[in-house]
Amino acid sequence: MSDEVLIGIDAGTSVIKAVAFTATGRTLGAAGRANRYERVADGGVEQGMRRTLDDAFDMVAELLRTHPGLAERTVGLAVTGQGDGTWLVDAAGEPVHGGWLWLDARSAAQARDIEALPGYERVYAETGTGVNVCQTRTHLHWMRRHAPGLLERAATAFHCKDYLYLGLTGERATDPSEGVFTFGSMRTRDYSDEVIDALELSALRPLLPPIVDGIERHAPLTRAAAKRTGLPAGLPVTLGYVDVVCSALGGGLPATDTGPGLSIVGSTGMHMRRVESAARFVPNAARSGYTMCFPGGGLAQMQSNMAATLNIDWLLALAADTAAFAGVETSPAALLPGLDAAVASAPPGTLLYHPYLSHAGERGPFTDPAARAGFTGLDVDTRFAHLARAVYESLGLAARDCYDAMGERPDEVRISGGAARSPVLRGILGAALDRPLRVVERDEAGAAGACMIAAVGLGLYPDMSACSDEWIDPLLGEPVVPDPELAAHYARLAPVYRDVRESLGGPWRTLATLRERQERA
């Protein structure tokens, strides 16, 4: 088994990449390319579907070119990608439009309409997932009202990875995670006609592709895709779960026990715990969060704040703009190495920042498309280092807010994503959660998780637990216990953080109305 290779395609928001692993989980190489998307009217965000497929083909081909002999050793190809959004294709499999990303915010009114449906309580009870602006069910409501021509031309409603799977195999399918949290039941791991009826989308039921579990079934690589990639025709292709589940699996969320939690602090923040069954699901009064089928059984219950390190990107861009105003040329990338030192120089908790920077508002642990970011507590002594520390602290307090909405915080939290590379941010996050943190030393967790699903599905391991023992456990760092004084300080700050954000709902919605009026003027 040591000579066998698995290749994972991970079509993320920022980068699409192909990553090669040994069958025992060692990374052999990767090829990546920046994704490109565009903002359109009314808060829309779209990505070229055909270009995305071409990029996936190209990245596999580049990986094989830079690693001679890899194609001959490859026993399986797996695909995952960014979640939510809507990618419509016609009967011939051709794109109907630009793929709608999870960043798309044009369906805010439809999200509110869905929450007001008489059957919405049942939808939440079955899916374990709140309604958000970025979801397929919300997008379909928008299209039905504002762009019915798209639906008339469409034969299938995909997510990003599903469309790539179609391009690789010619098969129309989605996976248990995205299919179920949008339109199904976490109890049956399948579509629910009751849920679809309650969403008032029964007429669009034919658009939903079959749900296929990659652990149980794969499809052969087509001749056309083989020619584009350089892999052999007929190679088994596995449809992975959505990227956040694959990243959780590859990033260290246990496949069997319910102890540790996992936070993926990247562009968004995903905070999750694994539960054995729907009976262990913890609902919340806001009816927010996601519950996703986990590979090999059980569920991943999660809360997701829409913008995590995007707030740091914004802060650095603001600093670069300020420098340019003073006649100094610099860039966010040039400023990043000094940011940790600036944050460490500032005292903790001198002001609050709420990281609701996304055009789509917030989705965890509350849902409000009008939510927006803001500082509280500024005075004449506030300097850039204080702002930077407040932004870092907001990611820790947002994570605590999310875990608290799912019941008790886990005994230990494993962390991956871009933020895991910052020791200062790790220290703040651990103290805000008041839990030991453990880093998983893997850069390509999403692609790894997809390949783990393929490895079990192809019989390289008897189950996901055995695969996790070999792929994940050797990469776990030692747990780091939080600073007790800092943890106590954040414990006092957390209720204030919640009080402020709970008081802002009215002003957020008033501002949203004023923005809409201005845009129409």
Buried (B, 14 or more C-beta within 10 A) or exposed (E): EEEBBBBBBBBBBEBBBBBBBBBBBEBBBBBBBEBEBEEEEBBBBBBBBEBBBEBBBBBBBBBBEEBEEBBEBBBBBBBBBBBBBBBBBEEEBEBBBBBBBBBBBBBBBBBBBBBEBEBBEBBBBBBBBBBBBBBBBBBBBBBBEEBEEBBEBBBBBBBBBBBBBBBBBBBBBBBBBBBBBBBBBBBEBBBBEBBBBBBBBEEBEEBBBEBBBBBEEBBBBBEEBBEBBBBEEEBBBBBBBBBBBBBBBBBBBBBBEEEBBBBBBBBBBBBBBBBEEBEBBBBBEBBBBBBBBBBBBBBBBBBBBBBBBBBBBBBBEEBBEEBEEEEEEBEBEEBBEEBBEBBBEBEBBBBBBBBBBBBBBBBBBBBBBBBBBBBBBBEEEBEBBBBBBBBBBBBBBBBBBBBBBBBEBBEBBBBBBBBBEBEBBBBBBBBBBBBBBBBBEBBBBBBBBBBBBBBBBBEBBEEBBBBBBBBBEEBBBEBBEBBEEBBEBBEEBBEBBBEBBEEBEEEBBEEBEEEEEEEEE
